[in-house]
Amino acid sequence: MAAGDRVLITGASSGLGAALARQLAGRWAVVGLVARRRDRLEEVLADCRRTSPGSAMWVADLADTAALGDLAARAWDALGGIDVLINNAAVPKRRPVTALAPDEVEDVMRVNFFAPMRLTLALLPRMLARRSGLIVNVSSVGGRLGIIHESAYCASKFALCGWSEAMAVDLHGSGVSVKLIEPGPVDTEIWDQPGSEEPLYRGPKVAAEVVADGIIAALDGDGFEHYVPDLKAVVDAKNADLDAFIAGAAGLTQR
């Protein structure tokens, strides 16, 4: 990252997205903020403009995927181009798979996977034309292992992981890079959402500002995939004995 880089961030009104926006603006990046809640977004934008007066915001519902191509074009034109797209926005749907309705799963997929896909495909031709750009997809450890009562969320994040990995292959050598971020438990509003049951997880959570620091370091670092905090060992253990992982994770409901 360099001063003056133009960064478009989704889910920027709170949590990790807001922390990323403030920290990147503090490093003199020009940030474009996208989220649904105008009042919260305006607060974040005001903070960002203290160090990055060219920053801007767009109020949008990412579930309205048909509108995202136009949003991407407007953001590109307003910012004079986009150097980095950070697909950060996500919604949960915490409940057993037996209690899920198909429409609920599709709602999660729209925000967590189809919105990043749409924004990426809208911006990619412009990035390829100038042979530079960075696509950053914020997935989750839940994109590499199944979490109890999180089948809809995990499906969307697994999709984002597979999309990112294959896209990195396709774009290799094009000048456009892809980074995949796998946060662990982050202390944000995602744990307390209407329509989702109480999480079974009761362990520690990492502050959004700490995870944002790790993501920004990853932007300048080598490698495609970055766990923030580093929980790769948990994923490696799952992959080493998937049957044992499934049995152990299922046992959480009996404690």
Disulfide bonds with the S-S distance in Angstrom:
none
